[in-house]
């Protein structure tokens, strides 16, 4: 149907879907089950990630380095920065320093 609420010549009174008359359309309110098994794709993705990382990757060392970086980031804070940091730790936004959270 035209956008001006008029039927144009050679235009049906009711809109159709993919050449089907409205009576043959499935109920638009009904749900259709749709599932995709991504197990094989996830296995392939992991294989590619591990291949890209290489055999020299040490996850424990990486996590220890993250803990050291966090220590360095939050060291030498001003009094105001330390107060704000303590508030964020108390609120659970940031982990406590030295808790090994990156390695947990």
N, C-alpha and C positions, 0 to 999 in steps of 0.2 A: 504494500500500500504506500502511496506517496506520503511525504511528510506534511502535506497540506490537507490531510483528511479528505482527499478526493481520490477516486479510483481513476487511474489513467487508462487510456485505451490499451487493450490486450493485457491488463493487469488483473489478477484474480482478486475477488473481494476479500479473501482471507489469505494471509501470508502462508507460504509453504516452506517446509524444511527439506532441503536436498531433493526437491521434486516430488515429495510426498504430500498428499493432502493432509490438513490438520487432523482429521480423524485417525490417520494412521501413525501419527507421532506418538512416541512413548510418553508416558506421564512425566512431566518435567519435575514433579515433586518426588518421584521415586529415586532411590539411591542405587547406584551400581557399584558392586564390590570391585575394587581395583587393588591388586597387590603385585609387587615386584620383588623378586628375591635378588638381593644385591650381594649375597655371600661370595660368589665367585669374583665379582668385581672388587670387593673389599680385599680378598686374598691377593688379587693381582696388584692392587694399590699398595698393600703392605710390602709385597715383594719388591716393587719398584722403589719404594721409600728406603727400604733396607739396602738395596743395591746402590742407591744414590748416596747414602750415608757412608757406606764402605765398611771394610772389616776393622778399621782402626778406631771406630766410635766406641767410647766408653761412657755409658749412661751414668754410672755412679760418679765419675769424675766431672761430668757436665753438671750434675746436680750439686756437687760440692762447690764448683765454680760459681753457680748461681747463688748459693748461700754466701760465699765470699763477696760477690758483687753487691748483694743486698746489704751486707754489713758495711761495705764501703759507701754505698749510696746514702745510708742513714747515719753515717758517722760525722762528727764535727758539726752537728746541728746547732743553730742559735737557740737561745732559751725559748723563744716563741715557736720556732720550728719543732723543738723537742716536745713542747707542750701539745702542739697539734698532732705530732706523731703519737704521743702517749694516748691522746683522745681517740685517734683512729685505731690503735691497737686495742684499747678498752672496748671500742664499739665492734670489734671483730672484723674491721675493714682490712687491716694489715696484720700479718702474723707477728708474733713476738720475735725480737732479734735473737738469733742463736738457737731457735727451736728446731732447726733442721727441716723446716717445712718443705723446702724444695727437694730434699732428699727423701721425704716420707712418702 
